[in-house]
């Protein structure tokens, strides 16, 4: 739904005949509810048949599901249907994160230590014990992206359960369960470079985005460009991105992601390559506003055979025109399942990209929780004396727009975004990828700051009430039960996982808020 709405707003869409298919393809499956809901979107033969039967000229894969699938792209090309994206061999290259790391290494782009694809938690343990990768480490879906299918491991005891969970989530989200391991960099910023390539030798960058503010690897706030970045550090980042694209005859839009460790104001700050997302990303909109370039329009015209020169997209013509700030507005656990009221903000410098939500709409919680993206932009003016310049103006505009964004009946993260934007660390540009984990009260005020109570031995001591109560624990949202970890009669402590469920394409652990004994479990995997 979203990518169709996004394509309709691009100027070149008037050249296309729309055949948006909402037909569900027929699949045979005995999978879980979550997999059954997602299955039709991963059915390559079924989707190709629908495209052929309806006389489709091109397919824009959007993001998620088969957007990075080499077999899907090849299936369409074999049926004489244009694929709006990189060719299948490039999708295969970057879809396999191990091959992508090898290309980066050959291209002198820095990478962290990592493993090959792993088939089990035991194999993962072996890699760690042999010292090929050291803790802390991060497990990643080899054919994934978008922050799904990832688990950070800090202790050897977490390896097996984390691997199983990572593998399950990868299979649900991407249809493949291969997982690999990388050393995990702490205290980093997440920067990524937007690229466009025409498959005819032309490659340009549209500068960088700062996607550091994340929750469970899901981006929450994005900035374009990064604040206060040293020109030489920027040059090094964009050069690496362009080098990778040139090294594989890239075509279309793509994003090269990096972890940056150190101060952005320093020229020699260290960074490493993470991955290439060979598609348009959710956050492409913030770069569009910062540069004035319609990325989706460029995708469509490149797919139709135009070169970057034809489009006037040469590197010296690409400029940063303003500072843009984007917030992902998402559903959150709790409340109801139907929108009682819905109204988007409007105004100069305000862009709101959604998939047609409206009052009375009942979103399906088996899919992505994204409601839409709110993008607010501002340029420096000659009479601008405001501290922080265009970024601060964009931030103030975002705060006003969030106040005007009305979503009732379904729990959402608008209040959380407002707290993030008002936090002193965010305003001072002193955040890293653990910012939200270190400040859980920003997402949920009831959690508060983590406070350690000192004892005579210098360790934290948790105090418990002597009062005994019966406590009913219910999942925070509808979903598919993946694993029940506790049974009647089991003892549990605060924070122990009771149930693991899948909703909104993400696994969620339901934990006990109390110490006690399980008396009844009324669900099963």
NORNORKA-V105293 format. One record per residue. N is the residue number from 0. PSI is psi in whole degrees, 0 to 359 (NA if undefined). Layout:
N:PSI / N:PSI
//
This chain:
0:312 / 1:315 / 2:330 / 3:315 / 4:321 / 5:319 / 6:327 / 7:337 / 8:352 / 9:141 / 10:323 / 11:352 / 12:337 / 13:344 / 14:352 / 15:149 / 16:121 / 17:127 / 18:66 / 19:113 / 20:126 / 21:11 / 22:131 / 23:126 / 24:153 / 25:124 / 26:151 / 27:123 / 28:150 / 29:23 / 30:177 / 31:172 / 32:316 / 33:314 / 34:325 / 35:324 / 36:323 / 37:335 / 38:313 / 39:331 / 40:352 / 41:7 / 42:93 / 43:312 / 44:316 / 45:316 / 46:320 / 47:318 / 48:318 / 49:317 / 50:318 / 51:313 / 52:328 / 53:7 / 54:34 / 55:136 / 56:323 / 57:159 / 58:122 / 59:118 / 60:355 / 61:225 / 62:151 / 63:174 / 64:245 / 65:20 / 66:340 / 67:22 / 68:114 / 69:317 / 70:323 / 71:314 / 72:316 / 73:321 / 74:318 / 75:315 / 76:322 / 77:339 / 78:15 / 79:36 / 80:132 / 81:134 / 82:123 / 83:85 / 84:185 / 85:155 / 86:161 / 87:322 / 88:327 / 89:320 / 90:319 / 91:318 / 92:308 / 93:344 / 94:332 / 95:101 / 96:334 / 97:314 / 98:322 / 99:319 / 100:321 / 101:319 / 102:317 / 103:317 / 104:315 / 105:334 / 106:9 / 107:31 / 108:126 / 109:139 / 110:160 / 111:166 / 112:141 / 113:176 / 114:178 / 115:188 / 116:139 / 117:144 / 118:347 / 119:163 / 120:327 / 121:320 / 122:323 / 123:317 / 124:319 / 125:317 / 126:318 / 127:318 / 128:330 / 129:352 / 130:8 / 131:326 / 132:139 / 133:152 / 134:150 / 135:149 / 136:165 / 137:130 / 138:139 / 139:144 / 140:124 / 141:334 / 142:30 / 143:197 / 144:178 / 145:18 / 146:0 / 147:154 / 148:46 / 149:139 / 150:131 / 151:133 / 152:123 / 153:343 / 154:142 / 155:334 / 156:343 / 157:352 / 158:307 / 159:311 / 160:322 / 161:321 / 162:313 / 163:317 / 164:316 / 165:317 / 166:319 / 167:313 / 168:322 / 169:316 / 170:318 / 171:316 / 172:327 / 173:354 / 174:3 / 175:146 / 176:14 / 177:139 / 178:143 / 179:176 / 180:138 / 181:153 / 182:142 / 183:123 / 184:127 / 185:160 / 186:55 / 187:165 / 188:151 / 189:107 / 190:146 / 191:151 / 192:127 / 193:130 / 194:156 / 195:137 / 196:148 / 197:1 / 198:5 / 199:17 / 200:348 / 201:127 / 202:133 / 203:159 / 204:153 / 205:36 / 206:192 / 207:162 / 208:147 / 209:114 / 210:36 / 211:325 / 212:107 / 213:154 / 214:115 / 215:45 / 216:5 / 217:123 / 218:139 / 219:313 / 220:137 / 221:143 / 222:143 / 223:123 / 224:180 / 225:145 / 226:135 / 227:28 / 228:138 / 229:136 / 230:324 / 231:323 / 232:317 / 233:314 / 234:316 / 235:318 / 236:309 / 237:328 / 238:319 / 239:317 / 240:314 / 241:321 / 242:315 / 243:318 / 244:319 / 245:330 / 246:356 / 247:17 / 248:51 / 249:152 / 250:129 / 251:200 / 252:148 / 253:166 / 254:131 / 255:121 / 256:142 / 257:151 / 258:133 / 259:124 / 260:110 / 261:193 / 262:127 / 263:339 / 264:352 / 265:138 / 266:325 / 267:19 / 268:140 / 269:143 / 270:160 / 271:150 / 272:138 / 273:299 / 274:168 / 275:129 / 276:105 / 277:61 / 278:176 / 279:142 / 280:162 / 281:320 / 282:10 / 283:332 / 284:326 / 285:327 / 286:323 / 287:316 / 288:325 / 289:327 / 290:341 / 291:12 / 292:128 / 293:103 / 294:321 / 295:321 / 296:316 / 297:319 / 298:311 / 299:317 / 300:324 / 301:318 / 302:332 / 303:1 / 304:2 / 305:148 / 306:165 / 307:323 / 308:318 / 309:324 / 310:357 / 311:18 / 312:68 / 313:155 / 314:323 / 315:350 / 316:355 / 317:120 / 318:154 / 319:121 / 320:341 / 321:171 / 322:129 / 323:142 / 324:130 / 325:136 / 326:134 / 327:118 / 328:122 / 329:159 / 330:152 / 331:161 / 332:148 / 333:177 / 334:207 / 335:195 / 336:4 / 337:139 / 338:116 / 339:332 / 340:145 / 341:128 / 342:127 / 343:150 / 344:154 / 345:172 / 346:171 / 347:133 / 348:6 / 349:128 / 350:133 / 351:111 / 352:115 / 353:181 / 354:34 / 355:33 / 356:152 / 357:163 / 358:132 / 359:351 / 360:140 / 361:96 / 362:144 / 363:117 / 364:3 / 365:350 / 366:191 / 367:139 / 368:1 / 369:124 / 370:313 / 371:185 / 372:130 / 373:119 / 374:125 / 375:135 / 376:151 / 377:144 / 378:153 / 379:138 / 380:163 / 381:330 / 382:20 / 383:111 / 384:9 / 385:134 / 386:136 / 387:350 / 388:223 / 389:327 / 390:313 / 391:324 / 392:319 / 393:322 / 394:315 / 395:320 / 396:322 / 397:318 / 398:317 / 399:320 / 400:323 / 401:323 / 402:330 / 403:350 / 404:116 / 405:115 / 406:115 / 407:144 / 408:333 / 409:130 / 410:141 / 411:176 / 412:17 / 413:314 / 414:321 / 415:317 / 416:319 / 417:319 / 418:321 / 419:313 / 420:337 / 421:357 / 422:136 / 423:322 / 424:320 / 425:314 / 426:329 / 427:2 / 428:40 / 429:53 / 430:157 / 431:185 / 432:347 / 433:9 / 434:311 / 435:328 / 436:325 / 437:344 / 438:66 / 439:338 / 440:343 / 441:325 / 442:326 / 443:100 / 444:336 / 445:340 / 446:326 / 447:180 / 448:146 / 449:118 / 450:128 / 451:132 / 452:118 / 453:146 / 454:179 / 455:341 / 456:1 / 457:9 / 458:160 / 459:143 / 460:125 / 461:131 / 462:140 / 463:147 / 464:150 / 465:347 / 466:133 / 467:132 / 468:161 / 469:124 / 470:127 / 471:123 / 472:119 / 473:145 / 474:149 / 475:354 / 476:166 / 477:147 / 478:185 / 479:123 / 480:121 / 481:324 / 482:135 / 483:113 / 484:342 / 485:147 / 486:168 / 487:131 / 488:344 / 489:141 / 490:142 / 491:150 / 492:169 / 493:129 / 494:354 / 495:143 / 496:129 / 497:312 / 498:145 / 499:126 / 500:158 / 501:124 / 502:145 / 503:32 / 504:16 / 505:142 / 506:137 / 507:130 / 508:125 / 509:115 / 510:158 / 511:129 / 512:359 / 513:164 / 514:136 / 515:203 / 516:133 / 517:126 / 518:332 / 519:143 / 520:116 / 521:48 / 522:166 / 523:154 / 524:NA
//
